[in-house]
Structure formats: C-alpha cells, structure tokens
Amino acid sequence: MKNKLLINFKNYAQGYGSSGKKIANTADNIARETDKEVEIVVSPPTADLRMISNNVNIPVYCQHIDPIDPGSHTGSTLAESIKEAGAEGVLINHSEKEIKLNNLEYILDRANEFGLENIVCVNNLRTAKVVDSLDPDYIAIEPPELIGGDTSVTSSDPEIIEKTVKKTKTPILCGAGVSSSKDVSKALELGSRGVLVASGIIKSKNPEISIKELLKGF
Ligand SMILES: O=C[C@H](O)COP(=O)(O)O
C-alpha cells in the first residue's frame, strides 16, 4: 500500500471548473514524473467528477456520499452515480460534510459494493475508535479548528495522530494545515500513511510548486 497525498479541492474558487481541471492536470503530470512511492489522489467538487476523471490517470475521489439507494432523494449523492462518473474512492464524514454516525455502516456497505475506496474522516480519538470497528479502508484524523489554518496538525497536535495510530488497526491519514515537506515527513514519522491537503495547494499561488514541495516529505 503506497502512502497517499490526497488533494481535496473542497469548493474553493480556485478548485472548480477550468481552474480545478488545471490543478488536477498538474497533479497528474507530477504523479507521472515522480520517483516517490506515493499515490496522488484528487478530490474535486462532485459536479466536476466526470470532467476530471476523463482528463487524468490518477485516482479521483468524491468528497461525500449519502446513505441512499437509487430513488426519490433530491439533492443527494449516490454511490453508483459517482462510480459511473469515474470516482475510484470517496471521503466520508468530513467535518465540513458530517454524516450521522448511525448511517456510517450503510454508507460503507454502499461504497464497498461499488469498489469505492473509502476514507472516513474523524475529529477525535473517540470517534476514530468507533469507526475503526467498522473496517473502513482509511481513517483520516483532522482537528476541525486547525483546518484551513497556517499551523499543521503535525506540529499543533501531534499527539492526536500518534494516539489514533496506536489505538486503531485501520491505516491512518491526517490533515489540517499541512503545507510543507516537513509537515508530511512528521506525519509519516508519527505513523500516518499520508496526508489530506486542501488550502495549502488549492489556494496556493503556484499549486505545482506546492505539490512538489509536499512530495519531498514522502
Ligand atoms: O480535506 C482536507 C482537510 O480538511 C485539510 O484542509 P486544509 O489543508 O485546508 O487544512
């Protein structure tokens, strides 16, 4: 299993449409050229999934799915539709798109049914332990107060990463404020299998330089 650099485009102004496509193409080119053992994944807004999937070779993940089967569910995101749009994986329970935890088992079943790699995001160790018992592919630990900030979780709260790694059996990713190669190497040193990054790349003046800087840490 390769370590992962997941780039979450969220709904930043720079992360959708042609601008999002440019960042995805940049990530794709860097992935093709790098000799690092790392899987670069992009997670664009749902409306751009098919467009991005058709344009890159790296995996594309959706930012969310709902606990539904096909039917009368206005405004929801269906596992089979994101699969058909080209998604290979999905983020679940991001702190900006929380789900009810009693729906998690069903959502994981739906993701597994369609071969979507799943990354369940959690805010704290207690939730990580609950999620761990449901055997997701990854758990991503992200203290919400550090998301989008200037200080990386790896320096502000390294204990939460270390404890989550120790107390769970699922591979752990971490995120929040990650922007440098030092942040990445610290994340790996603490036992994480990779990082989730949004603002450090999507809001960067030069996403290419930012992605290459992060790769140095792997
Ligand atoms: O999914 C990504 C995380 O929420 C991290 O966001 P950030 O890199 O802007 O702190």
The ligand as an SDF file (V2000), in Angstrom:
LIG
                    3D

 10  9  0  0  0  0  0  0  0  0999 V2000
   -9.6580   17.6190    3.4450 O   0  0  0  0  0  0  0  0  0  0  0  0
   -8.7610   18.3960    3.7580 C   0  0  0  0  0  0  0  0  0  0  0  0
   -8.6350   18.9240    5.0730 C   0  0  0  0  0  0  0  0  0  0  0  0
   -9.8290   19.4020    5.6170 O   0  0  0  0  0  0  0  0  0  0  0  0
   -7.4770   19.8560    5.2870 C   0  0  0  0  0  0  0  0  0  0  0  0
   -7.7400   21.1390    4.8160 O   0  0  0  0  0  0  0  0  0  0  0  0
   -6.5540   22.2030    4.8560 P   0  0  0  0  0  0  0  0  0  0  0  0
   -5.3780   21.5780    4.1610 O   0  0  0  0  0  0  0  0  0  0  0  0
   -7.0730   23.4090    4.1520 O   0  0  0  0  0  0  0  0  0  0  0  0
   -6.2590   22.4690    6.3000 O   0  0  0  0  0  0  0  0  0  0  0  0
  1  2  2  0
  2  3  1  0
  3  4  1  0
  3  5  1  0
  5  6  1  0
  6  7  1  0
  7  8  2  0
  7  9  1  0
  7 10  1  0
M  END
$$$$
